[in-house]
Amino acid sequence: MINLFRRKLPIRSFIVNPFQYVSHESKGVIFPASDPLKPYEEPQFRVLATKPYSTSKFPEYEMPTVTWGVVHGRKEKLVSRVIICDYLKSIGIIPDELEEVELPSTVDVMRERVEFLQKIGLTIDDINEYPLMLGCSVRKNIIPVLGYLEKVGIQRSKMGEFVKKYPQVLHASVVVELVPVVRFLRGLDVEKQDIGYVLMKYPDLLGFKLEGTMSTSVAYLVSIGVNPRDIGPMVTQYPYFLGMRVGTMIKPLVEYLVSLGLPKEVLARMFEKRAYLIGYDLEEMVKPNVDCLVSFGVRKEVLASVIAQYPQMLGLPLKAKLSTQQYIFNLKLKIDPEGFARVIERMPQVISLGQNVIMKPVDFLLGRGISVEDVAKMIVKCPQLLALQVGLMKNSFYFFKSEMGRPLKELVEFPEYFTYGLESRIKPRYQRLQHKGIRCSLSWFLNCSDQRFEERLYADYIETEIQGPSFVMGGKLDLPGNQMVSDDEDESDDEILYRRTVSL
């Protein structure tokens, strides 16, 4: 027999596969296990063993000297499988799913795998959830994968949790599968320090094809107006949309919201700020909640405005919340269902306010001598009162009574007074009115822009009083007669919705 390999190598007694190649420990040179010139001769077994190996990333884990043993024939292989399965059963692992998986030939190798998985934080129950991980070689699969995951930001203390969420990662090739996904995320402007957070939140990303769902979902969002530079922050906030199909999930949701009157540019701003909205189920969540709003008296023509102001409500158990709030408004504030619907239209965030929050400003107004009926009128007209700090309301009320000396009736007619800053608007403008000797209503000098106030202040006459404005949170004040209190008189309805969305 011709011996092609006379180089002395460390020898260790164990069985190797005569039909497999084995690797040299340091040079990476591949040696055939038997003489290639005599393929039909009973192979002579050559054994190569490596010294215990540890990586800088996982110094506490020693690379086992044996990761895969092989028997001579079919009979020995079956016997070895039975022995290994008995071992797994003895420690509580159910090996039924391993029937089609090639297993190592010795119990020692399998024991090393189990102990290694336990070292990173997995339990026997976790292994039973995905026993196929026992088919992964510690040297060839597990250590390279875990080392790379730690390199991109997965904390070692959370490595077991990560593998528990997505055990299939142990089968992955670092170069072919993991690295391209991480590069793709960086290309979307996901910050380097956020890669680990994103993967920890949604580890299934590592199993997606780049040219598939991830690329199409990003392309569609950009096509409706999402800024490409905002895709990265969106992924960091809600990476799950990268795994959502456009045709069955994202596009139907967008088209339904557009049908309600929301322009795509408004939807794009909503998605940029709250990417989790993309994950709301259309049939199970969004449509029932929209129908619920209509059933509680919200007018269809203002649904777009309501959703733009508080899009999160599409994902809430809306029927239960609206029922509770309507009962409280009726019992405590004496506001009927129709008035409650107007409150929701003007400030839908009231859906999520607790009773104790609602009652603080109400009790303050009642304590100042305003009747229950008048307080109800004030809230229906300006529900933002319910979200104000009582301390600020006290300061504004004290100035109203002590400095301005006006009757409570004016507050009832213009409850928006409490929403303006005392030091930034009320005091400076009132003092200038006093200096000019002008007597006017609260609405006349507060409900206008600075430029408009200057024009009114130096006009030769005081404009005729008209009905007060309707206050919509995050938007402009709409005056009767199509007069808009704004610096820009030519804004379209879409631009108004856009401003309301951005202001949230």
Protein Blocks (a to p, Z undefined) as FASTA:
>chain_A
ZZfblcccddddddddfkbccddfklopacdfbdfklmmbccddddddddddddfklmmb
ccdfbfbdcdfblmlmmmmmmmmmmmmmmnopafklmmmpccdfbfklmmmmmmmmmmno
pafklmmmmmmlmmpcfklmmmmmmmmmmmnopafklmmmmmmmmmmlmmpcfklmmmmm
mmmmmmnopafklmmmmmmmmmmlmmpcfklmmmmmmmmmmmnopafklmmmmmmmmmml
mmpcfklmmmmmmmmmmmnopafklmmmmmmmmmmlmmpcfklmmmmmmmmmmmnopafk
lmmmmmmmmmmlmmpcfklmmmmmmmmmmmmnopafklmmmmmmmmmmlmmpcfklmmmm
mmmmmmnopafklmmmmmmmmmmlmmpcfklmmmmmmmmmmmnopafklmmmmmmlmmpc
fklmmmmmmmmmmmnopacdfklmmnccfklmmmmmmpcbdcdddddddddehiacddeh
hiacdfblkbcfklmmmmmmmmZZ
